[in-house]
Amino acid sequence: MKVYTRRGDAGDTDLFGGPRVGKEDARVEAYGAVDEANAAVGAAAALSAHEDLRAICRHVQDRLFDLGGTLATPDAERRRKSAVPALDAGDVAALERHIDALEGELEPLSRFVLPGGSPAAAAFHLARTICRRAERRCVALHRREPIDAASLGWLNRLSDLLFMMARVENRRAGVGDVPWRGRQP
């Protein structure tokens, strides 16, 4: 099987078990942004020297792939028959457990921080912002065609987790978070 089909050359794509739609369709935007988030999490994991953080990333990437499959399959019956895995409350709770565990390593924040610090922390911050974009695209789709609440909650928690992972990377590297200083005279 070839990687290219030429079917999308005119700006349309096939949804799994669904119609052809424009590549600018809200559903395509949503699963495309989720795919971007997955790549960004993979890049951050590649920069991390910490096996526990890389393991969390691998789990997150699997769930992002599941979410992309769900979003690319508009027909619920087709999703069920194809065993496209959906995110659920247990997935949200798993992210919350990771957040709580990582937060236990950190000093409480007393001010806003800027994305940066160590290369791995900067990559986690970038992944966080891409995750937020994926969340916005999924919310836009949800306003048009409802998607499950667990997926929206999971994306919201994921950006929180990525923020914590960035801070943990900085702490473990002995690099301070980059504080926002506001306007300087």
Buried (B, 14 or more C-beta within 10 A) or exposed (E): EEEEEEEEEEEBBEBBBEEEBEEEBBBBBBBBBBBBBBEBBBBBBEBBEBEEBBEBBEBBBEBBBBBBBBBBBBBEEBBEEEEBBBBEEEBBEBBBEBBEEBEEEEEEEEEEBEBBBBBBBBBBBBBBBBBBBBBBBBBBBBEEEEBBEBBBBBBBBBBBBBBBBBBBBBBBBEBEBBEEEEEEE
